[in-house]
């Protein structure tokens, strides 16, 4: 089977694991949380070298496409921040924690795009939005855990 190559004019088309420095073995035994039930889904690799997941209980399929998507998945797998749950009462808390980890990763990516001397206002605005979302998710996680936020009472 021949390898697909990247085309300059279409950065998100025909992206496989090979140019990103990944191998199907990198995903062996790894799971991705189902966005509906938070159950752990095995990360599989298609014959074209692209990662995907299937949740039989929810009836959904997840396809990771494009350089950015596959790179983020690979980074999350390598940093071990994918924490799938089991279909029980902790699902929502686990899904919130996973979302928090994703937001922190996105914030780090945005911070790397900051200029050293001249700041890009769009990047700064995006960082503020991600910070706000992090606070919202942390608040919801604390609420689910039954912890009252003392700062809101002040």
matplotlib code that plots the C-alpha trace (Angstrom):
import matplotlib.pyplot as plt

x = [0.0, 1.4, 1.6, -0.4, 1.5, 0.6, -0.3, 0.8, -2.5, -4.6, -3.1, -6.0, -6.5, -4.8, -3.1, -2.0, -0.1, 3.2, 4.1, 3.1, 5.7, 3.1, 2.6, -0.6, 1.2, 1.1, -2.7, -2.6, -4.4, -5.4, -9.0, -10.9, -14.0, -17.2, -18.7, -22.2, -21.7, -18.0, -17.3, -13.8, -13.5, -10.6, -8.6, -8.4, -6.4, -8.0, -6.3, -5.4, -3.5, -6.1, -7.3, -11.0, -13.3, -16.7, -19.2, -21.5, -23.8, -24.4, -24.1, -21.6, -18.3, -15.5, -13.1, -10.0, -9.1, -6.6, -3.2, -4.5, -7.0, -4.7, -1.8, -4.0, -5.1, -1.5, -0.4, -3.3, -2.4, 1.3, 0.5, -2.0, -4.8, -7.6, -9.5, -12.5, -15.1, -17.3, -21.0, -22.0, -22.8, -19.3, -19.6, -20.3, -17.5, -15.0, -16.2, -15.8, -12.3, -11.4, -12.8, -10.7, -7.5, -8.4, -8.9, -5.6, -3.9, -5.5, -4.4, -0.8, -1.0, -2.4, 0.3, 3.0, 1.5, 2.0, 4.4, 7.4, 7.3, 4.1, 1.0, -1.6, -5.0, -6.8, -4.6, -5.0, -8.8, -8.8, -6.7, -9.2, -12.1, -10.3, -9.5, -13.2, -14.2, -11.7, -13.2, -16.7, -15.8, -13.9, -17.0, -19.2, -16.8, -16.8, -20.6, -20.9, -18.5, -20.7, -18.1, -19.5, -17.4, -16.7, -15.5, -19.0, -20.4, -17.9]
y = [0.0, 3.4, 6.4, 9.4, 12.6, 16.1, 18.7, 22.3, 23.8, 21.6, 21.3, 19.3, 16.8, 13.4, 13.9, 10.6, 9.7, 9.2, 12.8, 13.8, 11.4, 9.0, 5.3, 3.2, 1.6, 5.0, 4.6, 0.9, 0.4, 4.1, 5.2, 8.4, 9.4, 9.2, 12.7, 11.4, 8.7, 9.3, 5.6, 4.7, 4.1, 2.3, 4.5, 2.6, 3.3, 3.1, 1.5, 5.0, 5.7, 8.0, 7.5, 7.0, 5.7, 3.9, 3.9, 1.0, 1.9, 5.5, 4.6, 7.3, 7.3, 9.8, 10.6, 12.6, 14.6, 17.2, 18.1, 20.0, 17.4, 14.5, 16.4, 17.4, 13.8, 12.6, 15.2, 14.3, 10.6, 11.2, 13.5, 11.0, 13.5, 11.5, 10.1, 8.1, 7.1, 4.2, 4.5, 5.4, 8.4, 9.9, 10.3, 14.0, 14.8, 12.8, 14.5, 17.9, 17.0, 15.9, 19.2, 21.1, 19.3, 20.1, 23.8, 24.0, 22.4, 24.9, 27.8, 26.5, 26.4, 30.0, 31.2, 29.9, 32.1, 35.2, 37.7, 38.6, 42.3, 43.0, 41.2, 40.1, 41.3, 38.4, 35.9, 37.7, 37.8, 34.1, 33.4, 35.4, 33.4, 30.1, 31.4, 32.2, 28.8, 27.2, 29.0, 28.0, 24.3, 24.5, 26.0, 23.3, 20.6, 22.0, 22.2, 18.5, 17.5, 19.3, 22.0, 25.4, 28.2, 30.6, 33.4, 33.8, 34.6, 37.5]
z = [0.0, -0.9, 1.5, 1.0, 0.7, 2.0, -0.6, 0.0, -1.1, 1.2, 4.6, 6.1, 3.3, 3.1, 6.5, 7.9, 11.1, 9.3, 8.5, 12.1, 13.5, 14.9, 14.4, 14.9, 17.9, 19.7, 20.0, 21.0, 24.3, 24.4, 24.8, 23.9, 25.9, 24.1, 23.9, 24.7, 27.4, 28.4, 28.1, 27.0, 23.2, 21.8, 19.4, 16.1, 12.9, 9.5, 6.6, 5.4, 8.6, 10.3, 13.9, 14.7, 17.4, 17.5, 20.4, 19.8, 22.7, 21.4, 17.7, 16.9, 15.0, 15.6, 12.9, 13.6, 10.4, 9.5, 10.7, 13.8, 14.9, 14.6, 16.2, 19.2, 19.6, 19.5, 22.0, 24.3, 24.1, 24.7, 27.7, 29.0, 29.5, 28.0, 30.9, 29.7, 32.2, 32.6, 32.1, 35.7, 37.8, 37.6, 33.8, 33.9, 36.3, 34.2, 31.0, 32.8, 33.9, 30.3, 28.9, 31.5, 30.3, 26.6, 27.4, 29.3, 26.3, 23.9, 26.2, 26.0, 22.2, 22.1, 24.5, 22.2, 19.5, 21.5, 20.2, 22.5, 21.9, 20.0, 21.2, 18.8, 20.2, 18.5, 20.3, 23.6, 23.2, 22.4, 25.6, 27.7, 26.2, 27.0, 30.5, 31.0, 29.8, 32.1, 35.1, 34.0, 33.7, 37.1, 38.7, 37.3, 38.4, 41.9, 41.8, 40.7, 43.5, 46.0, 46.9, 47.4, 45.9, 48.7, 46.3, 44.8, 48.3, 48.8]

ax = plt.figure().add_subplot(projection="3d")
ax.plot(x, y, z, "-o")
ax.set_aspect("equal")
plt.show()
